Amino acid sequence: MRQFVTIAVNAFMELIRQPIFLLLTTSSAAFCVFLASVPYFGFGDDPKLAKNSVLAVTFLVGLLGAVLSASNSLAREIRTGTALAVLSKPVSRAQFLLAKYAGLAAALTVLTYVNLLACLLASRMAFDAYGDTDVASLGIWFGSLVLAFAAGGFSNFFLRRPFVSDATMALVLFTTIAFLVAAGMSKADPTSRSETIGAFAKVDWRMIPAVTLILFALWILAGLALLCSTRLELMATLAICSAFFLVGLMSDFIYLQLGGTDAGGPWYAVTLYAILPNWQQLWMADALEAEKNIPPSYLLTAFTYAVVYVGASLAVALCLFEDRELS
């Protein structure tokens, strides 16, 4: 167990030390809040458009993060011989692979957490034709990003610590503070200039379960990316995961076209439907538009689905990794 924890922690720290991880986290967090600061001229549906946009950004950035992190965590270590050095110790391949996935899942959770804060703040800042851009909240949020980089630079220059990992952890801290400060201020109603809203008013807390479901989808993508990384390099892994992402969006349509129904269907349709990840079940933007709540029971069902799918992906990955030549 100690070896598992050590490898998982090292994998997590190695991933958050990658400049691309910091770049993805910062750019997505900044872009999500920016999307809530521009007018859409959406005939009153501007807040809904902003919420859909920030959820889409969170999903797509998570896809890139999962693929890039999986390739850095496994494929690169196989290529450079680091994996062989670790496995020469009393560490099994199964333990090594599962620990790598644990570190990868933890890194994606950090990325999603920062984006969740951006989504919550964006839901409060979104305005229609009767509102204005929340300049104060926008300044506080971007100020927190600057402070995170400044903290990373300070620790790197004076304490000789890694810049990227310290900046990433500072980003988690300062964005949390920025959200609490910005959402806790009273301000003009973003949908009515003549009214004032109090602390945490207009924050759409339903974004939390919606982003949690996206996190489950990212865990599934991480399992698929790790599976591909046992044999393939970055570009091939990205291509395959992108294909799974696109086809998974159409899994219901494909199932119906193959003759499937709610009561069942041909064996090949049922088998293909079980193999393909169904992202529509984890994308709840439509429920947010319809002003519906996502019940905890649905989150539990989705978590079970993610655990089963990830388990199947890692089982296949282990079969491919067992006979992989590492020398």
Phi, psi and omega per residue, in radians:
M1 nan -0.637 3.139
R2 -1.111 -0.692 3.112
Q3 -1.126 -0.692 3.136
F4 -1.067 -0.850 -3.124
V5 -1.100 -0.722 -3.129
T6 -1.092 -0.807 -3.141
I7 -1.144 -0.715 -3.135
A8 -1.113 -0.792 3.133
V9 -1.126 -0.745 3.108
N10 -1.100 -0.686 3.112
A11 -1.128 -0.739 3.120
F12 -1.092 -0.837 -3.122
M13 -1.136 -0.638 3.118
E14 -1.141 -0.647 -3.119
L15 -1.234 -0.764 -3.117
I16 -1.323 -0.118 3.016
R17 -1.518 -0.104 3.141
Q18 -1.358 2.232 3.136
P19 -0.993 -0.580 -3.128
I20 -1.144 -0.548 3.119
F21 -1.176 -0.788 3.091
L22 -1.107 -0.688 3.138
L23 -1.118 -0.781 3.124
L24 -1.110 -0.776 -3.112
T25 -1.113 -0.800 -3.097
T26 -1.196 -0.830 -3.076
S27 -1.144 -0.704 3.140
S28 -1.197 -0.707 3.112
A29 -1.115 -0.709 3.122
A30 -1.202 -0.723 -3.077
F31 -1.211 -0.638 3.125
C32 -1.065 -0.790 3.130
V33 -1.223 -0.629 3.098
F34 -1.078 -0.654 -3.126
L35 -1.095 -0.439 3.112
A36 -1.555 0.067 -3.057
S37 -1.948 0.100 -3.125
V38 -2.086 2.548 3.104
P39 -1.322 2.489 -3.132
Y40 -1.883 -0.265 -3.066
F41 0.898 0.859 -3.035
G42 -1.686 0.388 3.093
F43 0.944 0.801 3.094
G44 1.605 -0.189 -3.125
D45 -1.724 0.304 -3.112
D46 -1.002 -0.816 3.109
P47 -1.029 -0.657 3.123
K48 -1.152 -0.712 3.111
L49 -1.106 -0.694 3.129
A50 -1.133 -0.734 -3.135
K51 -1.140 -0.762 3.100
N52 -1.069 -0.690 -3.096
S53 -1.169 -0.770 -3.094
V54 -1.217 -0.571 3.064
L55 -1.162 -0.696 3.117
A56 -1.128 -0.715 3.106
V57 -1.088 -0.756 3.129
T58 -1.043 -0.736 -3.123
F59 -1.175 -0.843 -3.072
L60 -1.200 -0.687 3.103
V61 -1.161 -0.648 3.080
G62 -1.106 -0.647 3.076
L63 -1.052 -0.840 3.115
L64 -1.106 -0.731 3.138
G65 -1.101 -0.695 -3.137
A66 -1.128 -0.789 -3.093
V67 -1.205 -0.835 -3.115
L68 -1.133 -0.700 -3.128
S69 -1.201 -0.701 3.128
A70 -1.112 -0.720 3.129
S71 -1.169 -0.695 3.104
N72 -1.207 -0.566 -3.054
S73 -1.380 -0.591 -3.031
L74 -2.114 -1.002 -3.050
A75 -1.037 -0.733 -3.130
R76 -1.189 -0.638 3.140
E77 -1.228 -0.578 3.052
I78 -1.165 -0.734 -3.103
R79 -1.176 -0.669 -3.091
T80 -1.513 -0.162 3.118
G81 1.602 0.017 3.124
T82 -1.127 -0.690 3.136
A83 -1.077 -0.707 3.121
L84 -1.107 -0.680 3.132
A85 -1.143 -0.680 3.132
V86 -1.220 -0.733 -3.093
L87 -1.299 -0.197 3.032
S88 -1.288 -0.269 3.039
K89 -1.454 3.050 3.096
P90 -1.262 1.135 3.135
V91 -2.293 2.191 3.133
S92 -1.387 2.806 3.126
R93 -1.153 -0.625 3.111
A94 -1.112 -0.788 3.128
Q95 -1.097 -0.717 3.134
F96 -1.105 -0.809 -3.093
L97 -1.171 -0.774 -3.138
L98 -1.141 -0.662 3.109
A99 -1.153 -0.687 3.089
K100 -1.072 -0.709 3.122
Y101 -1.162 -0.686 3.121
A102 -1.051 -0.758 3.093
G103 -1.142 -0.674 3.110
L104 -1.140 -0.760 3.121
A105 -1.115 -0.661 3.113
A106 -1.145 -0.714 3.121
A107 -1.119 -0.730 3.102
L108 -1.145 -0.562 3.095
T109 -1.144 -0.699 3.081
V110 -1.094 -0.808 3.114
L111 -1.023 -0.783 -3.104
T112 -1.216 -0.591 3.134
Y113 -1.098 -0.794 3.123
V114 -1.091 -0.727 3.114
N115 -1.180 -0.553 3.076
L116 -1.089 -0.773 3.095
L117 -1.056 -0.710 3.110
A118 -1.132 -0.684 3.126
C119 -1.149 -0.733 3.127
L120 -1.109 -0.770 3.126
L121 -1.173 -0.652 3.117
A122 -1.123 -0.637 3.123
S123 -1.128 -0.509 3.099
R124 -1.434 -0.573 -3.071
M125 -1.445 -0.383 -3.048
A126 -1.015 2.374 -3.074
F127 -2.364 2.833 3.096
D128 -1.969 -2.786 -3.059
A129 -1.155 -0.310 -3.124
Y130 -1.689 0.072 -3.134
G131 -2.101 -3.079 -3.130
D132 -2.367 2.852 3.084
T133 -1.088 2.323 3.088
D134 -1.411 1.496 -3.056
V135 -1.129 -0.652 -3.106
A136 -1.111 -0.833 3.128
S137 -1.137 -0.660 3.112
L138 -1.082 -0.754 3.126
G139 -1.169 -0.676 3.120
I140 -1.122 -0.753 -3.106
W141 -1.145 -0.846 -3.136
F142 -1.209 -0.508 3.043
G143 -1.119 -0.636 3.111
S144 -1.156 -0.615 3.095
L145 -1.152 -0.730 3.110
V146 -1.128 -0.729 3.136
L147 -1.103 -0.645 3.123
A148 -1.100 -0.749 3.114
F149 -1.201 -0.621 3.105
A150 -1.145 -0.693 3.108
A151 -1.134 -0.711 3.087
G152 -1.113 -0.703 3.105
G153 -1.172 -0.661 3.108
F154 -1.103 -0.849 -3.121
S155 -1.149 -0.567 3.120
N156 -1.246 -0.713 -3.058
F157 -1.363 -0.761 -3.029
F158 -1.659 -0.553 -3.074
L159 -1.857 -0.066 -3.134
R160 1.019 0.678 3.098
R161 -1.758 2.770 3.133
P162 -1.071 2.283 -3.091
F163 -1.164 -0.847 -2.967
V164 -1.131 -0.841 -3.113
S165 -1.139 -0.705 3.116
D166 -1.169 -0.675 3.100
A167 -1.156 -0.637 3.116
T168 -1.138 -0.821 3.131
M169 -1.183 -0.615 3.050
A170 -1.144 -0.574 3.104
L171 -1.098 -0.720 3.097
V172 -1.065 -0.781 -3.112
L173 -1.173 -0.889 -3.027
F174 -1.263 -0.568 3.078
T175 -1.215 -0.589 3.052
T176 -1.094 -0.808 3.113
I177 -1.112 -0.731 -3.125
A178 -1.086 -0.721 3.119
F179 -1.122 -0.776 -3.129
L180 -1.101 -0.701 -3.136
V181 -1.232 -0.848 -3.081
A182 -1.157 -0.747 -3.125
A183 -1.312 -0.338 -3.129
G184 -1.505 -0.055 -3.129
M185 -1.532 2.557 2.968
S186 -1.388 2.535 -3.105
K187 -2.783 3.041 3.081
A188 -1.180 2.495 3.120
D189 -1.058 2.199 -3.101
P190 -1.155 -0.223 3.101
T191 -1.943 0.111 3.114
S192 -2.837 1.946 -3.085
R193 -1.096 -0.468 -3.009
S194 -1.430 -0.160 -3.090
E195 -1.968 2.757 3.123
T196 -2.098 2.395 3.105
I197 -1.949 2.660 -3.093
G198 -1.628 -2.890 -3.080
A199 -1.087 2.283 3.069
F200 1.103 0.184 3.036
A201 -1.268 2.594 3.135
K202 1.274 -0.011 3.037
V203 -1.297 2.163 3.141
D204 -1.517 1.651 -3.081
W205 -1.204 -0.198 3.073
R206 -1.199 -0.205 3.063
M207 -1.147 -0.457 -3.124
I208 -1.098 -0.955 3.087
P209 -1.138 -0.555 3.132
A210 -1.133 -0.769 3.120
V211 -1.253 -0.553 3.070
T212 -1.071 -0.714 3.085
L213 -1.125 -0.648 3.068
I214 -1.124 -0.655 3.084
L215 -1.073 -0.712 3.071
F216 -1.040 -0.726 3.113
A217 -1.102 -0.658 3.128
L218 -1.197 -0.616 3.054
W219 -1.080 -0.696 3.088
I220 -1.115 -0.789 3.111
L221 -1.087 -0.621 3.100
A222 -1.119 -0.703 3.080
G223 -1.088 -0.748 3.107
L224 -1.145 -0.704 3.138
A225 -1.152 -0.679 3.115
L226 -1.177 -0.645 3.082
L227 -1.041 -0.826 -3.137
C228 -1.156 -0.598 -3.078
S229 -1.221 -0.262 3.089
T230 -1.183 -0.389 -3.106
R231 -2.213 -0.412 -2.958
L232 -2.063 2.869 3.091
E233 -1.625 -3.039 -2.956
L234 -1.025 -0.925 -3.018
M235 -1.132 -0.697 3.107
A236 -1.162 -0.702 3.097
T237 -1.103 -0.753 3.121
L238 -1.091 -0.713 3.138
A239 -1.121 -0.797 -3.115
I240 -1.170 -0.765 -3.141
C241 -1.164 -0.621 3.065
S242 -1.133 -0.668 3.092
A243 -1.145 -0.756 3.072
F244 -1.070 -0.653 3.126
F245 -1.118 -0.820 -3.102
L246 -1.217 -0.771 -3.131
V247 -1.201 -0.598 3.107
G248 -1.108 -0.510 3.070
L249 -1.192 -0.395 -3.105
M250 -1.910 0.269 -3.031
S251 -1.071 -0.682 3.105
D252 -1.123 -0.762 3.138
F253 -1.112 -0.765 3.128
I254 -1.084 -0.722 3.137
Y255 -1.068 -0.747 3.134
L256 -1.192 -0.665 -3.141
Q257 -1.166 -0.471 3.117
L258 -1.506 0.091 3.088
G259 1.701 0.167 3.135
G260 -1.346 2.617 3.084
T261 -2.364 3.089 3.089
D262 -1.110 -0.474 -3.118
A263 -1.526 -0.126 -3.108
G264 2.379 -2.876 -3.131
G265 3.079 -3.018 3.105
P266 -1.026 2.682 -3.064
W267 -1.062 -0.646 -3.110
Y268 -1.213 -0.580 3.104
A269 -1.209 -0.737 3.136
V270 -1.162 -0.718 -3.140
T271 -1.134 -0.809 3.136
L272 -1.127 -0.650 3.136
Y273 -1.144 -0.581 3.120
A274 -1.319 -0.556 -3.114
I275 -1.317 -0.716 -3.089
L276 -1.316 2.335 3.043
P277 -1.222 2.410 -3.114
N278 -1.777 1.653 -3.092
W279 -1.239 -0.422 -3.125
Q280 -1.073 -0.510 3.129
Q281 -1.295 -0.256 -3.117
L282 -1.964 0.106 3.138
W283 -1.962 1.872 -3.000
M284 -1.904 0.434 3.112
A285 -1.092 -0.616 3.125
D286 -1.138 -0.648 3.105
A287 -1.155 -0.644 3.100
L288 -1.162 -0.672 3.113
E289 -1.125 -0.629 -3.121
A290 -1.464 0.144 3.127
E291 1.058 0.595 3.116
K292 -1.742 2.711 3.078
N293 -1.684 2.625 3.088
I294 -1.698 1.942 -3.050
P295 -1.238 2.654 3.102
P296 -1.034 -0.548 3.136
S297 -1.101 -0.610 3.106
Y298 -1.194 -0.681 3.086
L299 -1.075 -0.700 3.130
L300 -1.142 -0.734 3.105
T301 -1.112 -0.747 3.126
A302 -1.145 -0.660 3.105
F303 -1.118 -0.709 3.099
T304 -1.093 -0.745 3.106
Y305 -1.057 -0.770 -3.139
A306 -1.127 -0.730 -3.139
V307 -1.101 -0.765 -3.133
V308 -1.136 -0.771 -3.105
Y309 -1.170 -0.749 3.111
V310 -1.116 -0.701 3.105
G311 -1.053 -0.740 3.106
A312 -1.152 -0.716 3.130
S313 -1.104 -0.757 -3.130
L314 -1.223 -0.523 3.080
A315 -1.136 -0.769 3.083
V316 -1.150 -0.707 3.119
A317 -1.060 -0.687 3.137
L318 -1.160 -0.676 3.093
C319 -1.079 -0.684 3.120
L320 -1.294 -0.527 -3.074
F321 -1.432 -0.445 -3.077
E322 -1.051 -0.739 -3.102
D323 -1.832 0.316 3.094
R324 -1.313 2.237 3.107
E325 -1.339 2.132 -3.064
L326 -1.761 -0.222 -3.080
S327 -1.349 nan nan
